[in-house]
């Protein structure tokens, strides 16, 4: 049983690295692979815990599992065919549209096929969290999972930057056209920038988890620590961050770069205010990321071009702001029920007031979730994210474990960065970005729950009856 459990954990690490490789898992065939992968992992875990699931331990993550689970139940309800009278009560606008086409029975969703597809993906998201909770059950495993994410980000950054530097015009793997902009194995540069931002933040968390909280007046000890740091994995992570910053700048993503540096600055200031027994090197680390990486790496690899794009942006040449404004009318018509997950591209043309081209997403995930799922369901997910932010700050304030406090710091700035970036883009739509963000939320919960000194995975299996649940 333990061998199966360990193999499933290794499979989870491989999944974290795999997710961005097939076009960000943002194509039906690509996200289907991830769905099957997650389903097989879940079956493996159910076999290991076939006699008794650790309900007590799972309940500690209820404010993560329940909102995501309830949301999927709501999406399932959106797909159900209901009597006309009931539809008229819960969504009068949907009832009017179905009456126009002579459909006596209808559903909340205006595109049941796309909503059902979204449901399948959503169930996979919930199962992914279930897998994380049972498998990432110690501080050591949590660091391994975060390290796998940093490795994935570094690999993607190196691949994306290399394609730009050698001037290739076509992806060597997928055959998609390449320009002088880093996209990694993603299609859309902003999705790539968002993924790098999440990996960078978790990498910063790993470095903070290795910083010494006690200062020594002995030069011998200071020099010893410096040499240990140079030769340790901390330096490898720092180099990985440099590579990712290079690639992030080379994406030319305006908000991707702004989100990362703004989140690092805001999260760093929060950490300096609430971090109990904070290491002196924490301030130096934040300054080095904001100053050294920006000035040195940015100057060499094109930060000036990102600045130019920001300066040249104007409301007149951007149509995305109009898409957001017109989408507000959809929310007014479907405030409670939404139009059905995945239905934005079907519904939006009816509300567009000018020829702005084809938009299958709102380029604002706050608006798109409110359009498709309704305001109450969107607020529920928002409350879950806010609670995760609270837990990350609480962990930095009350816990003594360097590992837990450092990873909580990384998850804090990752969430802040995501909240900034999704205000102008649809970064929660690709499965790679969505599952990575769910991992970040899980880190917020796990760093507040897992034992600080536990060096072995918690054993919930029936073979270990003393450990209980």
N, C-alpha and C positions, 0 to 999 in steps of 0.2 A: 504493500500500500504506500509506504513512504517513497519507494522508487517511482511509483506512478505520480505521486504528488510532486516530487522534485522534477520529473520530466515535464509535467504540466507547467510548472513555474518557468522552466527554461523555454518552453513553448511561448509563454506570455512575453518573455523578454524578446524572443525572436519576432513576435507579433508587433511589438512597439517599434522595432527597427524596420519591419516590412511595410507597415501601413503607408508611409509616404512614397515608397518606391513605385508602385503601379499608378502613376499619374495622381498621386495624393489620394488613392482609393476613391476617386471621384468619377468613376465610370461604372455602369451596372455590373460588368464582368469583374471589375476590381473590388468593389465593395461586397460582391457576392462571395469572393474568396475570403474576405475578412469575416463575413457572417458565418460561413461554414467553419472557419478556423475557430471562432469564438464558441460556436455550438459544440464542436468536438471537445474543446477544453471543458465546457460546462458538463458534458456527459461524463468526462473523465473524473471531474470533481464529485459529481453525484454518485459515481461508482465508489469512490474512496470513502465518502461519507454516507453510504447507502443505509446504514443502520440509524444514524442520528446526525442531523446537521447541528452545528454550534449556534443555536438560535440566540443564546445569550450574547455571544460575541457579535453576531450579525445585527442585533438590536442596537448596538452602540453606533451603528452607521445608519440608523433609521431616517435621519434627516437628510441623508444622501440618497438612499434607496427608495424611500417613499415618494418624494417629489418626482423623480424620474419614472418610477413605476406608475404613479397616478397619471402622469402626463401621457404615458403610452395607452393607458385605459381610456383616456379622453380621445386620443387619436383613433383607437378602435371604435369608440362610439361615433366618431365622425364618419366612419365608413359604413355604418349600419343603415340598412333601408328601413325607414320609419313611416308610419301613417302620415298622410298629408296634414291632418289636424295637429299632430304633435309637432311636426316641423314648423307649422304656422305659429305655435306657441313659443318655441325656443329660438327660431330664426325666421322671422316673417319675410325677410328679403329673399332667403333661399326658397321659401314656399312660393313666392311670386315668380321667381325664375323658372322653377319646375312646372308651375301652372301654365306658363307661356308655351312650354313645349309639350304640354298635355301629359305630364307624368304624374299619375295619382299617388304613387309612393316614391319617396325621395330620401335623400340623406343630407346631413349637415354639410358634408363636403361637396363642393362643386366639381371636383375631379376625383372620383372615388379610386380610380386606378393609381394615381400618383400618391394619394393619401395612404392607400394600402402598402405601397412600396415604402413610404416613409415609416409606416408602422413596423415593417420588418426590420428596417434599420434601427428604429428606436428600441425594439426588443433586444437587438444585439448590443445596443449601448447599455441597457440595464444588465444584461448578462455579463458584459465586460466589467462593470462595477462589481458584480457578484464574484467574478473571477479574481479581481484585484483584492477584494476583502479577504478571501480565503487563502490566497497564495502569497500576497505581500504582507506577511504577518510577523515581521521582526524588523528591527532597525537595520540590520545587515541587508536584508532583502529589499528594504525600501531604498537604500543607497544603491544597490545593484540595479534596481529598476530605473532610478533616476540617472544612473551612469549609462544605462542602455539608451536612454532618451538622448543624452548628451552625445553619445557615440553616433547615434542616428543623425542628429543635427549636424555634427562635424562632417560626417560622410556626405550628407546632402550639400553642405556648404562647399566642401572641396570639389565635389562633382560639378556643381553649378558654376562656381568661380572659374574652374578649369576650362569649361566649355566657352566661357566668355573670353578668357585670356588667349586661347588658341584660335579664336575667331571662327568657330564652327557655325555653319548655317543650318544644320539639321541634327536633331538628337540621334546619337549613335545607337540608341536602344529602341526608342519609340518612333523614330522617323518624323517627329513633329518639327516644324520650323523653329529655328533659334535665332535670336537677335542679340545685340550687344547688351543684353540684360539677363542677369542670373535668374533662372527659374528652377534649378535643380531638376528633379524628376516630376515636378508639378507642371501644369499647363499655364496657370495664372500666376504672375509674379507676386501679387499681393497675398495669395495663399501660401506661397513659399516664404515670403517675408514673415508672415504670421507664425508659421511653423518654426522658423529660426528664432523668432522672438521668444516663444515658449521654451525652446531648448536652451537658449541663452540664460533665461531666468532660472531654470532648474540647475544649470551649470554654476551660476553664481551662488545658489543655495548650497551646492556641494562644496564649493570653496569655503564659504562661511562656516560650514560644519567642521572644517579642518582647522580653523583659526584657534589659537590659544587664547583662553580668557584671562589667564594670569600672566602678568608682566614680571620679568626677572631683571634685577639690577646687575646681574653677572653678565659680563660681555662674553664669557665662554659659553654660557647657556644660550645667549642670543645668537651667537655665531653658529652654534650647533643646530639650533632651530632653523636658522636660515639655510644651512646646508641640507638639512633634512627636507626642508620645503622644496629646494631646488631639485632634489633627487626623488621626491615623492610624487604620488599620483596627482597631487594638487597642482603641480606645475604642468602636467599633461592636460589637466582640465583647463588651466589658464590658457594654454596654447590653443586648445580646441575652441575656447571662447573667441580668441583673436581671429581664427579662421572663420567662425560664424559671423563675427562683426564685419569682416571683409565682404562676405557673401551678402549680408543684409544690406550693406551700403550699395553693393553692385546690383541689387534688385531694382534700384531707383524708386522704391516704394516710399512715397512721401509719408503716409500715415504709419506704415510699418516701422520706419526709422523713428518717427516722432513718438510712437507708442512705446517702443523699447526704452528710449532715453528718458522720456517723461515718467514712465513707470519706475525705472531704476532710481530716478531722482526723488520721486514722491515716496516710493517704498523705502529708499535709503534713509530719508529724513524721518519717516515713521519708525524705522528700526532703531535709529539713533535715539529716538525719544522713548521707546518702550522696551528696547532690548535690555534685559537685566544681565548684569555682568558682561557687558559687551566688550569684545576684543578691541584693542586699540587699532589693529590692522583693518577693522571693518570700515572705518572712515577712509583709510588709504585705498581700500579695494573699490569702494564706490567712486572715489575721485578718479582712480585710474581708469575705470570703465567709461566714465563720462568725459574725462579730459584726454587721457592718453590715447584711448581707442578712437575717439572722435577726431582729434587733431592729427595724430600720426597715421593711423590706418585710413581714416576718412580722406585725408589729403592725398594719400597715395592711390587710393582705389575709387575715387569719384564722389566724395561727399558734396563737392561743389555742384555736381550735376543734380543731386537730390535737392540742394538749396535752390537751384535754378528752376526746377519743376515746381517747387513750392511758391516761389515768387511769381512765376508765370501763370499759376492757377487763377482762374477767375470764375465768378458765378455765371458770366455770359457764355463761356465755352464749356462749362460742365453741365451735363443734363441730369446727372444723378440726383442733384438737389431737387429737381422738378419731379423725379420719380418718387422721392420720399414725400413731397407735398401732396401729390395726387394719391399716393397710397393711404394717406390719412383719411381720404373719403371712403376707402374700402373699410377701414376700421370703424368709421361712423355707421356704416350700413350693417356690419357684422361684429359688433363690439364684444359680445359674449361668446359666441360659438366659433368665430373665424370662418374662413372659407374652405378649410381643410388643409392639412399639412401637404406641402408640395404643390399647391394649386396656384401659387402666385402668378406664374407665367400664363396660366389660363385666364385668370380674372383680370389682371392688370390692363390688358388692351382695352377693356370696356371702360376704363377710367382715365386713360391717357387722353390728354387734350391737345396734343401736338405730335408731330412726327419726330420722335426721339430715338427711333430704332427699336430693336428687339431687346427687351429686358426680361430674363427669366428669374432674376433675383432683384430685391429692392436696394441692394448695396447699402443696407443698414439692417443688421440682424434684429435689432429691437423692433423696428417697424415690421419686418417680414414675419417674425414670430407672432406679433399682435394681429397681423392680417390673417395668417393661416390658422393659428391656434386660438385666437381670441385674447382679450386683455386679461381675464382671470388666470388662465393657464400660464400666460407669459409672466405675470406677477409672481406666481408660485415658484417658477424656476428662478426668477430674479431673487426672491427671498432666500432660496437655497444658496445661491452664489454669495449673497451678502453675509449669510451665516458662516460660510466657509472662510470669508475674509476675516470675520470676527474670530474664528477659531485660530487662524494663522497668527493673528496679533496676540491673542491670549497665550498661545504656545510660546511665543518669543518673550512674553513678559513673565510667565510663571514657571516654565520648565527649566531644568538645569542641563539637560542633555544637549551637547553641542550638535549632535546629528539632527535631533528633532527641531531645534531652534533654527539651525541653518536651512534645513529643507522647508520649514515653515516660512522663512524669509523668501526663499526662491518661489514658493507657491504664491505668496502675497504679491510680488511684483509681476508674476505671470498673469494673475487674475486682473490686476490693474491694467496691464498692457492689453489684454484681450478686451476688457471693457472699453478701452479707448479705441482700439482698432475696429471693432465691430460696429462702431457708430457711423462708419463710412464704407463698410464692405460686408461681404457675406462669408466670413471666415468660419462660421459654424456649420456650413453646408458640406464641405468635403469631409469624408469620414476620418481621414488622417488627423485633421485639425480638431474635429469634434471629440474623438477618443483621446487625443493628447490632452485636451482641455479637461475632460472628465478625469484623466489621471491626475492632473494638477489639483482638481477639487478633492479627489481621494487623498492626496498628500496632506491637504489641510486637515482632514478628519483623522487620518492615521497618525500624524505627528502629535495630535492631542490625546490619542488613545493608547498607542503601543507602549509597552514598558520601556523605560529609558535604558536599562542595563541588560535587556534581553539579548543574548548573543545567538540564540537558537530560535528557529521558527516555532510559533505556538502550535502545539500538537492537539488538534481537535478530534483526531481519528478515534474510532471505537476501540482500537488496539491500546490506546492510552487512556484508560478509564480514570486515572487519577487527575488528569488535567481538566476534565469536564469541559464546559462550554464557556 
